[in-house]
């Protein structure tokens, strides 16, 4: 089966610019996650969707980050405006159901903010 | 914050067993232990999970102490491709969000 797809793989922007990341989860997976991974740290959950509804966005900096999963399939994560500290790898993951032990991660998007 | 403590790094000779320890002394009865690994430039990959009994699958074995305050992930015959960061996570399966909180993990280097 096809894995979680993410694009772009790399992005370099200047601070105060905006950027968007796209994720296509594994077909049939109801739950979708966005994580931020800063160099040297483990992934940190930003937002979790169950179908097209938000389950947890407690760690999402809502003044600059937004995410949507309109049709319960693909998802986009946007940062506007970006700050230097947003430089990180943004990982998308999906699971068949909420609470499933196995989350399937995509390759991530490496964002560099200069 | 992560509820687990792991050594920051370990080395293992190729072909030998790699034993990765994890301390989770504050684990509660509703929390399972999960292990993921992250190979360089890839997303994390699920390995195994357990509650109180020892578990084994095609990738690894998980040994959980009787008091559940610590566990060990065992890769029985480590290969160079097992070089990765290994994350031990405890997760409350009654929390509603089933959130994984990753720590900094153990960086395992398998030596030829």
Interface residues (C-beta under 8 A of the other chain):
Chain A: X4 X40 X41 X42 X43 X44 X45 X48 X55 X56 X91 X93 X98 X99 X101 X102 X103 X104 X105 X106 X107 X108
Chain B: X2 X32 X34 X41 X42 X43 X44 X45 X46 X49 X87 X93 X96 X97 X98 X99 X100 X101 X102 X103 X104 X105
